[in-house]
Amino acid sequence: MTGSVAPEADWDKAPGLLDGAKELTLGPDDCDLAYWFTSVAQGTLRDRGATGHHADATVPDFLKAPGPLRDALILEFGFRGLSEEIATRLLGHYVSLAPGVPEMEFYATQLIDEARHARVFRNHLVELGEPAGTLLKDIDEMAADYRERVLDPVVDFTLDIVRDQQDFPGGVAVFAIVIEGVLAPAAELSERKWTPLSPATGEISRGTAIDEIRHLTVASTILRDHVAAHPEYRPRLLEILRAGVKLWDEVPDREFVIHREELFQKGMADHADKIGDYEIWPGVRMLDTTPEQRYDMAEQWTDEMAESRMAYMGLPVEVLSSPEPGA
């Protein structure tokens, strides 16, 4: 590894999350500790290590004032911060269970990535004016229902596979294909939504998305190589993926996302002059979208990313489709 920053980790050259996750090929040997220190710590995070955004990327005053836009951002980053904290704790099992040094080093870096994400999401709420002294307690209270109904079932499912069954590739599948595969498009949506409104918020989302590209693509390579070397594991992998899809169909994440998108909708209307003709995706002005349309687009991105990653791993994408009622 030389001292240069890899293009996919370079702040100015890295692709967007959707393109990167669909098109890039990275494995654990490519993304070792040397890569992380050189391309991530000294590349992606250069001048952004403390807050997740450059000092020149500021939080506008209107986001510090009470209103639905601020409420939407507090909910979004509060929930994402808690999710990333929980992900960090889960990843400790991946580090200890990793079958080789490349996998161990990669998941050690992903653990740090997720801990950083949790930190910058939380601390951004302080930049919005939330009290630092009670921040953790306030997030726990705000997200208690979300944690119980959405996060806890996912945590239990993951721990059963990676901690109790000691199934490393199964755990990789759960984390990358099920958990991050579902949540990553929401991260893409977050970057697109906040960029025209708050430079700081947009940069935080951009930095986390660059990390997610790496997490998704390396995990896909780990699974592809494992199935190639151990074809007898393929039915087990498909079984885990089906169970993961069933779990996501059962948890009520949509109601939480739609609630904060409705708040965003009200706040967007209040600050329409700051958004203007900005397009959230090609040919569509953000001001012309509804909460449901934005949610549905994130769902479409999920399907596109899944189709690409499953093809790369040589697995049938139909496994990730919800079964028909009664099937």
N, C-alpha and C positions, 0 to 999 in steps of 0.2 A: 504493500500500500504506500503510495507516494503521498506527498503533502497536499496534493490538489483535492478539491472538493468534487465528489461525484455529481454529475449533472442532476440526478434525481433528488439530490439533497441540497442543491444550490438554490438559494431563495429566489433568484431571478430566472433560473433556467428550469426548475422543476416543473413537471406537468401538473395539471389539476388532478385531483384525487381520482376522478372517474377514468380519465385517460391513462393515468399512471397505473392504477390497479388493473386495468384491462390489458395494457400493452407491455408493461415492463416485465422482465424476467430477472429475479434476484433469488439467490439461495443463501443459506446460513454461512457458507464459506465466503460469500461476497460481503456480508454484513457482520463482520466480527468486531471485536473491541477496537482494533486499530481504525476500522472504517468509522465507527461511532465517534471516537475522539476526533478524528480528522474531518470527516464530512458532516457530522451532525453537530457536535459541540463547538467546533471551530468553523463550521460552514453554515448550516441552517440557523443555528442559534447565535451567530456572531452579532453582537450589539443588541441581542434580544433575549439573552439568557435569564435575566431577572424577572421580566414581566410577560415575556412572550411577544412583545412588540417593541419596535424601535422607539427611542425617546421622542423622535419627531412625529410619531403617529399618536395623536392625542385622542382623548375622550371628549366629545363635544359637550358643552354645558347643558344642552337640552336633555341629554341622557342622564344627567345627574339630578334633574328635576323630577318630582313625582309625576307619574303619568303611565298610560298603558304600555308605551314603548319600553320604558325602564323596567316595568313589571315583567314584560315578556323576556327581556334579557336576563333579569335576575333569576327567573324560573329556569330558563334554558341553561345558563351557565351554572346555576346551583345544582340542577339535576345532573348535568354532564360532569361537574366536578365530583359529585358523590359517586357516579358510575365509574369514573376513572380511578378514584381511590379504591373502590372495591376490586376493580380489575388489577390494580397494583398488588393487592394482597393475594389474589388468586394466582398471579404469575410466580410467586415464590415457589409454588408446587411445581411449576414447569421447569424452573431452574434446577431444582433438586432432582427431578425425574429425567432430565434431558439425557439421551443415550450417549451423546458424544460431546466433545469440547465445542465444536462449532455451534451446535444447538444450545448448549449451556450459555455460551457467550452471547448469542443472539437474544435469548430470552432474558438474560441479565440486562441487556440494553433496552429491551422492550419494557421491562419492569421500570427502569428509570424513565423511559419516555412517558409511560402512563402516570407515574408519580408527578412528573413535570406538568403534564396536562391538567391533572387535578389541582395542582398548585396555581397555575396561571388562570384557570377558570375561577377558582375561589378568590384569588387576589384581585381579579378584575372587578369583582363585586365591591371590594373596598375602594377601587378607583371610581366606582359609581356612587360612593358615599355610604355604603353599608359599614357598620361598626366592626372594626377588626377584632376587638376584644371578645365578641360573642359570635363571631362568624361561623365557626364549626357547629356550635349549638343551634344557631339560627337555620343553617342549611339542613341539619338533621330534622328539625321541627318542620320546616317547609316541605321537605321531601319524604316525610315519614310514610305517607300513603303510597307514594311512588315506589319507595324502597320495598315495602311489604308486598305490594301487588305485582310489581314488574321485576325489580332487581332480585329479590330473595329467591323466587323460583328459578331464575337463571343461575344464580350462584349455587343453589342446591344441586341442580342438574350438572353443572361443571365439576363441582367437588366430588360428586359420585363417580365420575369418570376418571378424573386426573388424580385425586387423592385416594379415594377408596378402592377403585379398581386398578390404579397405577397404570393406566392406559395412556401413554404419552401421545401417540398419533391421534387417538380419539380426542384427547384434550386439545390438540392443535386444531382439529376439525371444528370442535365446539367453539373455540375462541375466535378463529379466523373466519370460518364459513358462516357460522350461526350468529355469534355475538357481534363481531366487528363487521361482518358482511351485511348485517341488518342496520347497524348504527352508523356505518361510514357514510352512506348517502345523506343522512341527516346532517353530518358534519359538512358535507359539500354544500347542502342547502344553507347552512348557517353562514358559511363564508360568502356565498352569493348575496344573502339577505343583508348582512351587516356592512359589507364593504362600502356602499354608497352613503351610509349613515354615520359610521364611526371608524376612522382609520385604525385605531387601536384594536377594536373588536374584530375587524376584518383580518388584521395581521395575526392575532391570536389563533383564529380559525384556520388561516393559511398555514401557519407553522404546524399545527396539530395534524392537518391533512397531509402534509409532506411526510410526517412520521407514519401515518396510517397506510400510505402507499407501500412503504417498506414492510410493515407488519403483515399486510395481506399477501403481498407477492412472495415473501420468504416462506410464509406458512404454506402457501400453495405448492411451492417447490418441495418442501419437506414431505408433504402428503403425496405428491406425484412420485417422488423417489421411493417412498416407503411402499406404496402400492406396487410399483414396478419390481421392487426387490422381494416383496411378500404378497403375491397375488391372492393368497388365501385370506388376507386381511380385508380385501375389498368388500365382501358382504357385511362385515362388521362396521366398516366405515359408512356404508350406505344406510345401515340401520341407525347409526348415531345421527346422521344427517336428517333422516326422516323424523326421528324423535325430536331433534332440535327445531325443525320446521313446525311440528305439532305444538311444541312449547310456545313458540312465538305467536302462533295463531291463537293461543289461549290467554296470553298475558294482555292486559288492556292498555298497551302503550299508546294506542291511537288517541284515546281520550285525553291523555296528558299533552300530547303533541298538539292536537287540535286546539286545546284550551289556550296554550301560549301563542299559537298562530292567530287565534282570534284577537288576543291582546295586541299582537304585532300588527294585525290588520287595522285596528283602531288607531294605533300610534303612527302607522304609515300614512294614514289619511291626514292626521294632524300635521305631519311634516312632509307632505307631498312635494312642496317646493324644493326640498333638499334632494329628492329622488329623481324628479323630472322624468325623462324618457329612458332612464337606466333599464336595461334588459336583464332580467334574472336568468333567462336562457334565450338562445337566439330567436329573435322575432317576437318576443313576448315581454312587454313592459311589466316591471314588478308591480306597479300601481294597478295594473289590470288583472292581477291574479287574486284568487281567493285562498283562504286557509286550506280548503279541501284540494284545490288544484296543486298547491305547493306540496302537500302531503302525498298526493297521488304521483307527482313527479318524482319525489324521493323514492317511492315504491318502484316506479319504473326504472330508476337508476339501480336500485337493488337487484332487479331482475337482470338488467344488462350486465352488471358486474358479475353476478352469479353465473350467468351463461358463459361468460368469457373464462372465468376461473375454473369452472367445472370442465370445460373443453380442454383447457391446459393440463388438467390432472387426468384426463381420459375417463371422466365419470359422466354418467347421464344427468343432464340438467333437470330432467323430469323428477328426480328425487327431491328437488327443492320446491316442487309445486305442492300446494295444499291438496290433500285428497278430497274428492267429491263427497258431499254428505252421503253417509250410508255406505261409502266404499270400504 
